[in-house]
Amino acid sequence: MIPEEKSAAVTRGLHEAFGVTRFDDIRRMTKGHTSALVFRIVVEGRPYLLRVIMRAQENPARHFHCLNAAAEARLAPRVWYSSVEDRISITDFVEEVPFPAKDALMLMPRVLRKLHTLPPFPDAPNHLNTTCMFLINGGPALDEFLGRFRAANILPESEMQEFLALYARLAAAYRRDDADMVSSHNDLFKPDNVLFDGDRVWLVDWEAAFRNDRYADLAVVANLVVSNEAEERIFLQEYFGQEAGSCQLARLFVMRQVTHLFYMLAYLFLGSLGKPIDWNEPVPEFGEFHRPMWAGEIRLDETPTKVMYGRVHWERLRENARLARFDEALRIVAEGCK
């Protein structure tokens, strides 16, 4: 089950972590979307998670640095072994139980607050920013992607013009604030990366972790567990430890719109595969899609689901753009929250 070329590395890891060279049992884990091979192994009667990085172009140094820092803070499962050279890690295995969204509304912002106070993670290489901040930071990679998206004729022309106008407004308003650049997970839009054992929340899969805008993590988690403005206030109060001000509410709201734009672009592009999209197919309401997604009933590894996910975000952005709050939040953020 373990690739032959990784066998010696796994044996070294077992020996250094536990003083053994064999495991009692092994099972491939398929939950989550990663290029790594992930296994539940049992050593001397206790389960652990073995992760084997297979992509030759992936340098795990930053990944393991962030993983170990998070584990020391008890935000990630305990790390028993990690080797940049061998490209493997062994951590505790978390036995999950269902994580109700009403509990996540209170617990997740507290977890993010603790994460965001860790010593600064390394910055991401320019090509690696797979968060919504990719749209804000700009640069040649973004220009190239936007050009490819437009050339693919994915959106009807009228909606393409609407997209360009919305993007221009969001990008012009949201300005990077160095005070908001913190150690971030950056891959929490996927509920697979949040594990709940009935007592604690554990964050896993740290490949995308780097220093980023705090509102990027906050926005994607809010998309999953926040249903209305009242809950948005609760969410931010739990994060900041006090009632959120107009600036904080505006920055979160605007960043959520940036996430809608980002995931619309990414998942319509990934899901269309160069083929026309059926725009007459009904689109579920945003919460109706994300509630089962949070519960693990919807996964994004199938093409039709990718397309629907992109459309759900696009429709939510278009709805929000018609709200008075949209204009007011852009004004507050653009003025520097004065």
C-alpha positions as CSV (number, residue, x, y, z in Angstrom):
1,M,0.0,0.0,0.0
2,I,2.9,2.3,0.7
3,P,4.9,3.0,-2.5
4,E,8.1,1.0,-2.6
5,E,10.2,4.2,-3.0
6,K,8.8,5.5,0.3
7,S,9.1,2.3,2.3
8,A,12.5,3.1,3.8
9,A,11.4,6.6,4.8
10,V,8.3,5.3,6.6
11,T,10.5,2.7,8.4
12,R,12.8,5.5,9.6
13,G,9.9,7.5,10.8
14,L,8.4,4.6,12.7
15,H,11.7,3.9,14.3
16,E,12.4,7.4,15.3
17,A,8.9,8.1,16.6
18,F,8.1,4.8,18.3
19,G,11.2,2.6,18.3
20,V,9.5,0.1,15.9
21,T,9.9,-0.7,12.2
22,R,6.4,-2.1,11.5
23,F,2.8,-1.1,12.1
24,D,0.0,-3.4,13.2
25,D,-2.5,-2.2,10.6
26,I,-2.9,0.3,7.8
27,R,-5.8,1.8,6.0
28,R,-5.8,4.4,3.2
29,M,-7.8,7.5,4.0
30,T,-9.7,9.0,1.1
31,K,-11.5,11.9,2.8
32,G,-10.2,15.3,1.8
33,H,-8.6,16.5,-1.5
34,T,-4.9,16.2,-1.5
35,S,-2.1,14.9,-3.7
36,A,-0.4,13.3,-0.7
37,L,-1.1,9.7,0.4
38,V,-2.7,9.6,3.8
39,F,-3.1,6.5,5.9
40,R,-4.5,5.5,9.3
41,I,-1.9,3.3,10.8
42,V,-2.0,1.4,14.1
43,V,1.2,1.1,16.2
44,E,1.2,-0.9,19.4
45,G,-2.6,-0.7,19.5
46,R,-2.8,3.0,19.0
47,P,-3.9,4.8,15.8
48,Y,-1.9,7.5,14.1
49,L,-2.0,9.4,10.8
50,L,0.8,8.8,8.3
51,R,1.1,11.4,5.5
52,V,3.4,10.7,2.5
53,I,4.0,13.7,0.2
54,M,4.3,12.4,-3.4
55,R,4.6,15.6,-5.5
56,A,8.2,16.1,-6.4
57,Q,7.7,19.8,-6.8
58,E,6.3,20.3,-3.4
59,N,8.8,21.5,-0.7
60,P,7.4,20.5,2.6
61,A,9.6,22.8,4.7
62,R,7.0,25.5,5.1
63,H,4.2,23.0,5.5
64,F,6.0,21.1,8.3
65,H,7.1,24.4,10.0
66,C,3.4,25.5,10.2
67,L,2.2,22.0,11.2
68,N,4.6,21.8,14.1
69,A,3.8,25.3,15.3
70,A,0.1,24.6,15.2
71,A,0.6,21.3,17.0
72,E,2.6,22.9,19.8
73,A,-0.3,25.3,20.2
74,R,-2.8,22.3,20.3
75,L,-4.5,23.5,17.2
76,A,-3.3,20.6,15.1
77,P,-2.9,16.9,16.2
78,R,0.4,16.1,18.0
79,V,3.3,15.5,15.6
80,W,5.3,12.4,16.4
81,Y,7.6,12.7,13.4
82,S,8.2,14.9,10.4
83,S,11.0,14.8,7.9
84,V,11.4,17.4,5.2
85,E,14.0,15.2,3.5
86,D,11.8,12.1,3.5
87,R,8.6,14.1,3.0
88,I,6.5,12.3,5.5
89,S,4.8,13.1,8.8
90,I,3.2,11.0,11.5
91,T,0.6,12.7,13.8
92,D,-2.1,11.6,16.2
93,F,-5.2,10.3,14.6
94,V,-8.4,12.2,15.6
95,E,-11.6,10.2,16.0
96,E,-14.3,12.5,14.7
97,V,-17.8,13.1,15.8
98,P,-20.4,15.4,14.1
99,F,-19.7,19.1,14.6
100,P,-23.0,21.0,14.6
101,A,-22.8,24.4,12.9
102,K,-24.3,26.1,15.9
103,D,-21.4,24.9,18.0
104,A,-18.9,25.8,15.2
105,L,-20.3,29.3,15.2
106,M,-18.8,29.8,18.7
107,L,-15.8,27.5,18.6
108,M,-14.3,28.1,15.2
109,P,-13.7,31.9,15.7
110,R,-11.9,31.1,19.0
111,V,-9.7,28.5,17.2
112,L,-8.9,31.1,14.5
113,R,-8.1,33.7,17.1
114,K,-5.5,31.4,18.7
115,L,-4.1,30.5,15.3
116,H,-3.8,34.1,14.2
117,T,-1.7,34.9,17.3
118,L,1.0,32.3,16.6
119,P,4.4,33.6,15.6
120,P,4.4,34.6,12.0
121,F,4.3,31.8,9.5
122,P,6.6,32.1,6.4
123,D,5.2,34.1,3.5
124,A,3.9,32.1,0.6
125,P,5.8,32.0,-2.7
126,N,4.0,34.2,-5.3
127,H,2.7,31.3,-7.2
128,L,1.2,29.5,-4.2
129,N,-1.5,31.9,-2.9
130,T,-4.6,29.8,-3.5
131,T,-6.8,32.0,-1.3
132,C,-9.1,34.8,-2.2
133,M,-6.2,37.2,-1.6
134,F,-4.9,36.1,-5.0
135,L,-7.5,38.5,-6.4
136,I,-6.5,41.4,-4.1
137,N,-2.7,41.1,-4.4
138,G,-2.7,41.2,-8.2
139,G,0.3,40.5,-10.4
140,P,1.1,38.7,-13.7
141,A,-0.3,35.3,-12.5
142,L,-3.7,36.9,-11.8
143,D,-3.7,38.8,-15.1
144,E,-3.0,35.5,-16.9
145,F,-5.7,33.6,-15.1
146,L,-8.3,36.3,-15.7
147,G,-7.4,36.4,-19.4
148,R,-7.8,32.6,-19.6
149,F,-11.1,32.7,-17.8
150,R,-12.5,35.4,-20.1
151,A,-11.2,33.6,-23.2
152,A,-13.0,30.4,-22.1
153,N,-16.4,32.1,-22.5
154,I,-17.7,30.5,-19.3
155,L,-20.0,33.4,-18.3
156,P,-22.6,34.9,-20.7
157,E,-21.3,38.2,-21.9
158,S,-23.7,40.2,-19.9
159,E,-22.6,38.5,-16.7
160,M,-19.0,38.8,-17.7
161,Q,-19.4,42.5,-17.7
162,E,-21.1,42.3,-14.3
163,F,-18.2,40.2,-13.0
164,L,-15.6,42.7,-14.2
165,A,-17.5,45.6,-12.7
166,L,-17.9,43.9,-9.3
167,Y,-14.3,42.7,-9.3
168,A,-13.0,46.2,-10.0
169,R,-15.0,47.6,-7.1
170,L,-13.9,45.0,-4.6
171,A,-10.3,45.1,-5.6
172,A,-10.2,48.9,-5.4
173,A,-11.9,49.0,-2.0
174,Y,-10.1,46.3,-0.1
175,R,-6.6,47.4,0.9
176,R,-4.0,45.2,2.6
177,D,-3.5,46.2,6.2
178,D,-0.2,44.9,7.7
179,A,-1.9,44.6,11.1
180,D,-4.2,42.0,9.6
181,M,-1.3,39.8,8.2
182,V,-1.2,36.8,10.5
183,S,-0.4,33.1,10.6
184,S,-3.2,31.5,8.6
185,H,-4.4,28.1,7.6
186,N,-5.7,29.2,4.2
187,D,-7.6,26.0,3.3
188,L,-10.6,26.0,5.7
189,F,-13.2,26.4,3.0
190,K,-13.0,22.6,2.9
191,P,-14.7,21.2,6.0
192,D,-12.5,18.1,5.7
193,N,-9.8,20.1,7.2
194,V,-11.7,20.7,10.5
195,L,-11.9,17.8,12.9
196,F,-14.0,17.8,16.0
197,D,-13.6,15.1,18.7
198,G,-16.5,16.1,20.8
199,D,-14.3,18.4,23.0
200,R,-11.7,20.1,20.8
201,V,-11.4,21.4,17.3
202,W,-8.3,20.2,15.4
203,L,-7.1,21.7,12.1
204,V,-5.4,19.5,9.6
205,D,-3.8,19.6,6.1
206,W,-1.3,22.5,6.5
207,E,0.1,22.5,3.0
208,A,-1.4,25.9,2.2
209,A,-0.5,27.6,5.5
210,F,1.4,30.9,5.3
211,R,1.1,34.5,6.6
212,N,-2.0,36.0,5.1
213,D,-4.8,38.4,5.8
214,R,-6.8,37.3,8.9
215,Y,-10.1,37.9,7.1
216,A,-9.3,35.3,4.5
217,D,-9.6,32.5,7.1
218,L,-12.5,34.3,8.8
219,A,-14.5,34.7,5.6
220,V,-14.3,31.1,4.4
221,V,-15.3,29.7,7.8
222,A,-18.1,32.3,8.1
223,N,-19.4,31.1,4.7
224,L,-19.8,27.6,6.2
225,V,-21.3,28.4,9.7
226,V,-22.8,31.9,9.6
227,S,-26.3,32.3,8.4
228,N,-27.2,35.9,8.9
229,E,-26.0,39.3,10.2
230,A,-26.8,38.5,13.8
231,E,-24.6,35.4,13.7
232,E,-21.9,37.4,11.9
233,R,-21.7,39.6,14.9
234,I,-21.6,36.7,17.3
235,F,-18.8,35.1,15.1
236,L,-16.7,38.2,15.2
237,Q,-17.3,38.8,18.9
238,E,-16.0,35.4,19.7
239,Y,-13.0,36.1,17.5
240,F,-12.1,39.5,18.8
241,G,-13.2,38.9,22.4
242,Q,-15.5,42.0,22.3
243,E,-18.3,43.4,20.2
244,A,-17.2,43.9,16.6
245,G,-17.0,47.5,15.3
246,S,-18.2,48.8,12.0
247,C,-14.7,48.4,10.5
248,Q,-14.4,44.8,11.4
249,L,-17.9,44.0,10.2
250,A,-17.2,45.8,6.9
251,R,-13.9,44.1,6.3
252,L,-15.4,40.6,6.9
253,F,-18.4,41.4,4.7
254,V,-16.2,42.6,1.8
255,M,-13.8,39.7,2.2
256,R,-16.7,37.3,2.0
257,Q,-17.7,38.9,-1.3
258,V,-14.1,38.4,-2.5
259,T,-14.3,34.8,-1.6
260,H,-17.5,34.5,-3.6
261,L,-15.8,35.9,-6.6
262,F,-12.7,33.8,-6.1
263,Y,-14.5,30.5,-5.8
264,M,-16.8,31.3,-8.6
265,L,-13.8,31.9,-10.9
266,A,-11.8,28.9,-9.7
267,Y,-14.6,26.3,-9.7
268,L,-16.4,27.4,-12.8
269,F,-13.0,27.2,-14.6
270,L,-12.2,23.8,-13.1
271,G,-15.6,22.4,-13.5
272,S,-16.4,23.5,-17.1
273,L,-13.5,21.7,-18.6
274,G,-13.9,23.8,-21.7
275,K,-17.6,22.7,-22.2
276,P,-20.6,25.0,-22.0
277,I,-22.4,25.3,-18.7
278,D,-26.2,24.8,-18.5
279,W,-27.2,28.1,-17.0
280,N,-30.9,27.0,-16.9
281,E,-30.1,24.4,-14.3
282,P,-31.6,25.6,-10.9
283,V,-29.0,26.8,-8.3
284,P,-29.6,26.0,-4.6
285,E,-29.6,28.8,-2.1
286,F,-26.2,29.5,-0.5
287,G,-27.1,28.1,2.9
288,E,-28.9,25.1,1.4
289,F,-25.7,24.2,-0.3
290,H,-23.3,24.9,2.5
291,R,-25.2,23.2,5.4
292,P,-24.8,19.7,3.9
293,M,-21.3,20.7,2.8
294,W,-20.3,21.5,6.4
295,A,-21.9,18.1,7.4
296,G,-19.6,16.3,4.9
297,E,-22.5,15.4,2.6
298,I,-21.2,17.4,-0.3
299,R,-17.7,17.1,-1.7
300,L,-16.0,19.1,-4.4
301,D,-14.2,16.4,-6.3
302,E,-16.8,15.8,-8.9
303,T,-17.2,18.0,-12.0
304,P,-20.9,18.8,-11.7
305,T,-20.5,19.7,-8.0
306,K,-17.6,22.0,-8.9
307,V,-19.8,23.9,-11.4
308,M,-22.6,24.1,-8.9
309,Y,-20.3,25.4,-6.2
310,G,-19.0,28.1,-8.5
311,R,-22.5,29.1,-9.4
312,V,-23.7,29.2,-5.8
313,H,-21.0,31.7,-5.0
314,W,-21.7,33.7,-8.1
315,E,-25.4,34.0,-7.3
316,R,-24.7,35.0,-3.6
317,L,-22.3,37.7,-4.8
318,R,-24.9,39.1,-7.2
319,E,-27.6,39.1,-4.5
320,N,-25.3,40.8,-2.0
321,A,-24.2,43.4,-4.6
322,R,-27.8,44.7,-4.6
323,L,-27.9,45.3,-0.9
324,A,-27.3,48.8,0.6
325,R,-24.9,47.1,2.9
326,F,-22.6,46.2,0.0
327,D,-22.1,49.9,-0.9
328,E,-21.7,50.9,2.7
329,A,-19.1,48.2,3.5
330,L,-17.1,49.1,0.4
331,R,-17.1,52.8,1.5
332,I,-16.0,52.0,5.0
333,V,-13.2,49.7,3.9
334,A,-12.0,52.0,1.1
335,E,-11.8,54.9,3.5
336,G,-9.5,52.9,5.8
337,C,-12.2,52.3,8.4
338,K,-11.9,55.8,9.8
